[in-house]
Amino acid sequence: MHCDIHYTLHRHRTAELMAVAARLRPRRPALRHRAGWLMVDLGLRLVQSRPAPACSARTA
């Protein structure tokens, strides 16, 4: 097969596959993904709102 024809067929097939992948891609993040980031956000807020300890532990 001539290399130009092979390249043209490859580009066409790639465009088809990318179109199919774009249609199958989810529009919004999955519930598990969103819940995970919600927990990270909540954890960061809890850490920032915690008061500083009166005295810090000392090691010898």
N, C-alpha and C positions, 0 to 999 in steps of 0.2 A: 504494500500500500504506500502511496506517495506520502511524504511527511506532512505536506500542507493539508491534505485531505484528513489525515489522522488528527492533526491539531484542530481543524475545524469541527470534526465530530466530537472531539474531547471537550471543546468549549461549549458546544451545544448541549452535551450530556451534563456538564457541570451546571449550566444555567437551569436545566430541568430539575436537577437534584436540589439546587439552592431554593428554587421556587417551592418545591414540596416541603423542604425543611422549614421555610418561612411560614407556610400554612399550618404546620404541625406544632410550631413553637407556642408555648402557652403565653397568653397575653399579660397575665399578672403573676407574681410569684406564688408559689404553692403555700398552703396554709402552714405547713411545717416551717418553711423558711421565714415567713412573717412572724410566727410565734417565737421562733428562736431569737430574732432581732428585738422583739418586744421584751423578752426576758433579759437580754443584754442591756437594753436601755433602762429597764427597771433596776437591775443590779447596779448600774453606774449611778443612778439617782440615789439609791440607798447608801452607797459608799460615800457619796459626796455630802449627804445630809447627816451622817453620823458625827457626833461631837468628838473633838480630840480628847484623848485620855488625859487625866489630870497629871499623871507622871508616867514616864516611860520605863519599861523594864531595863535593868542594867545588867550587863554580864561582867564577870571578873576579868 
